[in-house]
Amino acid sequence: MFDRQVIYRERIAADKRLMRNYFNPNPIFPKKHFHRWIRMSIKLFREIVKRFVVLMLRAYGEEYLRAPNAEDTSRILKMNMAREFPGMLGSIDCMHWR
């Protein structure tokens, strides 16, 4: 059996740095640095991200990006009861378990 190695990547801190460095109203680095790093303009990068988000919302929004209805809630509660998590409606983030 293989052991899985957990690598903590500090994603939230990295996201904050990216926003602070390049996308805030007063970014730390000028636009040319972003262009060198990503090899595209900020305008093109934003357009690509915008299109990606629109496509994800179209593809998955109606089913997965909505509040659960009564039927969903009942199904999730039953499923989690079988997993020995009675009353749990959300999820457990296992990324940081050791």
N, C-alpha and C positions, 0 to 999 in steps of 0.2 A: 504494500500500500504506500502511496506517495503522500508525503507531508506537504501541505500548502504553506508557502511562506507569505506572511502578511507584510506588505510594504506600506507604511503610512506615508502618504504623499502630501499631506497638508493642503488638500484641494481648496478649502475655504480661504486659507491664507494666500494661496496662489491666485485665486480669483480676485481677491482684494488688491493684490499687487498689480495684476494685469489692468484692472479698472483704474487704479491710482496712476499707474505709469503711463497709460496710453489713452484712456477714454473719459477721464474726468474733465470738467471745464478748463482746469489748469493742469494739464498732464505734466509729469516729471520729464518725460522724453518728448522731443519734437516728432512730428509725423514721419520724417525721413528715417528715424530709428525703427519705427514700426514697420515701414516698408522694407527695410533691410532684414529685419527679424522674420517677418511673415512672408516677405517677397510679394506683397500686394498692397494696394492702397487701403487706407482705413475705410474709405467710401465703398470700395468693392467688398471688403471683408464684412462690413455691416449689411450690405445687400445680400450676400451669401447667407449670413446668419438669419436675416429676416425671411428669406425664401425658405430656408430649412424649417424655421419655426412655423410658418404658414402651412407647409406640407405636413408637418407632424400634427398640427391641430386638425387639419382636414382628415388625415388618416386615422388618428386615434382619439381626437377630442371628444367626440360624442359618447364613446364607450368608456374611455379610461380617464379622461380629464374632467370629470363631472363629480358632483357630490353623490354618494351612494343613496339609492332609494331604499324603501323598506325591504324589498326582496333581496337586494344586495347585502344589506345589513344582516338579515337573517341567515343568508348563505355563508357569509364571512364568519359570523359568530359560531355557527355549527361547525364549520371547518376548523376554526381555532380551538373549539372545545375538544374535538377529536385529537388535536395536537397537544392537548393538555395546557392550553392557554385560555381558560374560561373567561369570558367577558372582554377579551381583547379584540378590538376592532382595527387598530392600526397595525404597524409592523415593527419588528425588532431589527435594528441595524446591527448585523453581525460583523461588520468590518473591523471592529476594534476588540473583538473577543480574542483571548489568548488561551 
